[in-house]
Amino acid sequence: MSRLETVVEELKALPPDRLERVAEYIHGLQTVDRTERNAILRSTAGILGGERGEEFARNIKGSDEVDGRDW
């Protein structure tokens, strides 16, 4: 039996209140905290520069403008 299968079997045997605690713990492990998120953003900042960055900027120009006729 694999480690995953063993853990699943153990989870099946837990009472509902403990299973809820385990679910919250697992969710916490999967959530990227602010420090990690900032590090990810810093590592990609400025990655699209030069000609490709300028092309991107041209393509999105005006995309945040709202046309009153659409309302």
N, C-alpha and C positions, 0 to 999 in steps of 0.2 A: 504494500500500500504506500502510495506517495505521501509526502508531507502534507500536501494540499488535501488529499482525501482524508488523512488522519484529522486534520484541523476541522474539516467539514463535519465529520462524524462527532467530534467533540462539541461543535457548535449545536448540532442537533440535540444533544443531551442537556443543554443549558436551559434553565427556566427562563421565561420571557423577560423578566427584569434584567437578568444578567446578559441575555442576548442583546438587549437594547444598549447596555453599556459597551459591549463589544462593538456593536455597529457604530456607536459614536466615536469610539477609539479609532476604528479603521477609517472612518471619515476624516478624522483629524490628521491621520497619517497621509491621506491623499490630498489634503488642502495645502496649497502653496501659501506659505506665510508671506508677510509684507517684505521681509528681508530678502527672501528668495526671489520674489517677484521683481523687486528693485534691481537685484543683481542681473536677472534675465534682461530687463529693460536696458540697463547700462551696457550689457554685452552686445546688444543689437543697435544701440543708438548710433546714428550716422552711417549705418551699413549701406544705405541706398544713397550714394552720393554721386557727384559728377554728372555725366550726361544722363544716366539712368534716373537719378534723383530729379533732375530738371524735367525730364520727360514725364515722370510721375506727377510732379507738381503741375505741369501744364494740363495733364489729363484730369486731375481732380479739381482744377480751378472752376469755381462757380457751382460745384456740386452741393455746397451747403446753402445755396441761395434758394429761396422759396418763390415760386411763381404764383402770384395771387389768383390767377385764372384757374389754378388747380384746386382751389378750395370751393 
